[in-house]
Amino acid sequence: MNSERKHTAATIFWLIGTTKDLLAPLALASIFSCLTRLISLGIYVLAGAGLVKILDLQDLVALQFLDSGGMAGLIIILGLAKGVLRYLEQYVGHRVAFLSLARLRRRMYAAFEHQAPFSAATKNSGSLLARATSDIDKVEVFFAHTLPPAVSAVVVSAVATWATWTQFGEQPALIVLGAYLLIGVIIPVFGVRTLRSDATIIAEARGVQNQLLAESLAGVEVLHGFHAGNKTMQRLRDSTSEAGTAALSTGKITAVRAALTQMIMWGTLLALFIVLSIQGQLGALVILSCALVPSFEAVRAVDGFILGLQDSLASARRLHATATRKPQVTDPARPEALPETGELLIQGLGISYGSSSVVQGADLAMRPGEAVALVGASGSGKSSVASALVRALEYTGTISFGGVDITAASLEELRSRVILVSQEALTVRGTVRDNLLLGMKEINDDQLLAVLEELGLGTWLAQQKSGLDTRLGDRGARVSGGQRQRLALARALIREPAVLILDESTSALDAATEQRVLGAVERRRQQGMAVVMISHRLATVGQAQLIVVLDEGVVAERGNAAELLAQEDSLFSQMAMREVDRILPG
């Protein structure tokens, strides 16, 4: 078994395992499907028997006790029963499908939640969730349109073959059985490998298209400003062309399969006509011709769901790979409690992305109420250190808080003590209150209003008719970048962390507003909150008691601003001079 087949088998078992308690109602849906198909077969057989009576041909022995009125009444009863069973089949089958998809969504969201949220591999990965949502919807075919059609095809063909054998003899039964095998087994296998490959290509192209559309809508101003719309459209056309080629290949195989199916169906009728005519069983020919209509329909459903199944499995394989991927960071089996406050100690910190090392041997100690600034050129490892402090990525060395190794604590407790506010301030669809609380219940409105006023958002909020109930819209579309950053900082401050990490989190603020925000942070620092400040603007970090300069992932310098500036050849002095030159050129 090759790797692709192993992956497909593992995916199927994973899907079944995700919803194994729903297998019983799925089996019930299969029973309803079988009964619906068998009743349909019975209705056609009765119609054929009635036609035989009208034409005064040889009658079907098993139905000789029924007159024309009895046949008509039985057809009506069976028709009503078929309608009820069809409804039950659809209800139970789709209920199972929707419940299965709901559970699959929860499982996928749980898988995303356990991926490191700030790591380079998952940052800015909203397209990943959009693609997963599309894939989950595609998997409905597996749950709703796989088992019931397959079971009913086997049962209906078996019953029809057995009835033909007992009523009309061996030769007609073998002809019918051969047709069922060709239509339900041989033809569906034809071109499966190509269909699977095409489905994978189409699914991947659809994901690329979704990503391009999402990025284009989010950054339409940038595309227009840099005249990059044509290039983006060309990428979209290339992806569409690739998907179109795969879809054309799928269409050709589908057309060939449909043509072969029609040839077999008409060939079966011709073979039955020859055999039964020789045997003088024209009545049997009429009845079998009627019976083949619903039985062929049941068997042909196998070919139909196999076409959709390839697309469904292509999506399911991607979901399986994501859901079973080992998270970068996990909770310990027996979490150890963290103290409310304590020293944050970093020893020999090392961080790598693949084979690229970004931080090597960093050491840092922070006491409660101390402010430390991490500065350095872009790519020096500052943000990676910040991510390590909240266990958003794997690292070497040790980080402890209050004497407890942070890897021994639960992620929830750690991230309630140490909170990171990044430059990319997240806002969710909802109200201002929703964005500040994010599920917290212990904070009242007065506390929210107080911290917003402290950060300079009081006037803005007073201008909103709904106050804290003001809706921000998608991605905070109704607020500026600076307002989003202050909302993110307010969200952190109301949680009263022991350590607050500011990673370029005031970059969108003007100088006056930035000083007001830093003043709010400073007041909390004086009350015992430790602060880690990461910024390219050295004026922002001037209040720090300790400045740590990172150079290519290594701690190159440390000291307060006065000490480092007194050393003319220090990296910090050179950074300060470059900043002054940008402000006062020449």
PyMOL commands that set and color helices and strands:
alter all, ss='L'
color gray80, all
select helices_A, chain A and resi 3-18+20-55+61-63+68-113+126-138+140-144+147-168+170-189+192-218+220-225+229-279+282-323+382-389+406-408+411-417+432-437+445-454+458-462+467-469+474-476+481-493+511-526+538-541+561-566+571-583
alter helices_A, ss='H'
color red, helices_A
select strands_A, chain A and resi 344-353+356-366+371-376+396-401+404-405+418-422+499-503+530-534+546-551+554-559
alter strands_A, ss='S'
color yellow, strands_A
deselect
rebuild
show_as cartoon
